[in-house]
Amino acid sequence: MKPNAAQRTALEFILRDSQETYNAALQERRDAWKLQRKSITYNDQQAELTELRKDPQFATIAVDIQREPLRRVDRAFKAFFRRCKAGEKPGFPRFRARLRYNSFAFNLPVVRDKSIKIPVLGDIRVKATRALEGTPKLCTVKRLGKKWVAKVVCDIGDAPLKVIVCAPVGIDVGLTALATLSDGKIIENPRWTRKHEARIAAASRKLALKKRRSKNRIRAKEVLRRAHQRAADARKNYIHHVSKWLVQNYDLIAYEDLKIRNMVHSNMAKSIMDAAWGLLIWCVSYKAEGAGRYAIPVNPWRTSQKCSSCGVLVPKKLSQRVHSCSCGLTIGRDHNAGLNIKELGLIALGKSAAGSPSECIVIV
């Protein structure tokens, strides 16, 4: 987004108002239960907002934008109660500081070639990364430091019919290589955080020396944010290229259904987060759905230990990178896992991987 000075001030005002509405809605729910054992719903708070908007000073912002913080509070409490019932660590919804409330949303945006219309505020110039497809349904405006971005959700209709599977593949994600495919191809892991860590460390040291609540600290914080953003943007760009290549070249992509959130509580957390396995799986899944391909999650249990040729379990430590079986098969550990993952993906569709590699499989 390319807002002018007046529009930037208006966007900041919308964020401040949304943050205050969020905190007020959260406090009302908390106090109503604490003092009266009464539950406040989204509909109750929406009705209160309608009454408040009869006063002109509360109606300077579009009603759809003002309702959005109420929806966020409602989702936060629903997630809290869901975690309580599931026996997880619940995490009660918290108040939001002004600098930590960075986005607002509204429905049915009007998007043109070089502008987007914000309700009440008017048109703001934008530089689109690509042309929109389908009908715009939701727009989220987000503040990234000194920059503003708009993310538009569109309805692009029904997914296309699935294609005939002629080129299935299994992918085994890792840290040495980002992914090893069942056909032996290896996708490199660039380790973006390590490539940018010198710049991030320098920015962190400068930030630590600045006086709190000073303008110099605000500027130093922005430099640090941009250093992290460069690494994140490079990682996301690489993942998009990799996922696009996978969907273009394979009809069925089987991957391990890993519990990544549990895996990051270890000494390899930084490397796992830098590899962005979750982002890769998400990009492959939605790109495959849009292209009529299959993206199949499979159980990762013993995919590295089982021999892809004879099915015998060959126990290996994590440091052993070669799979060597008594049947005579000797290949890389990750390559062997990729073959097992492909087999499980085909089984999940009710088919067998036996047969000629060039034989097409019709999924009914």
Secondary structure, 3 states (H helix, E strand, C coil): CCCCHHHHHHHHHHHHHHHHHHHHHHHHHHHHHHHHCCCCCHHHHHHHHHHHCCCHHHCCCCHHHHHHHHHHHHHHHHHHHHHHHHCCCCCCCCCCCHHHCCEEEEECCEECCCEEEECCCEEEECCCCCCCCCEEEEEEEEEECCEEEEEEEEECCCCCCCCCECCEEEEEECCCEEEEECCCCEEECCCHHHHHHHHHHHHHHHHHHCCCCCHHHHHHHHHHHHHHHHHHHHHHHHHHHHHHHHHHHCCEEEEECCCHHHHCCCCCHHHHHHHCHHHHHHHHHHHHHHHCCEEEEECCCCCCCECCCCCCECCCCCCCCEEECCCCCEEEHHHHHHHHHHHHHHHHCCCCCCCCCCCCECCC
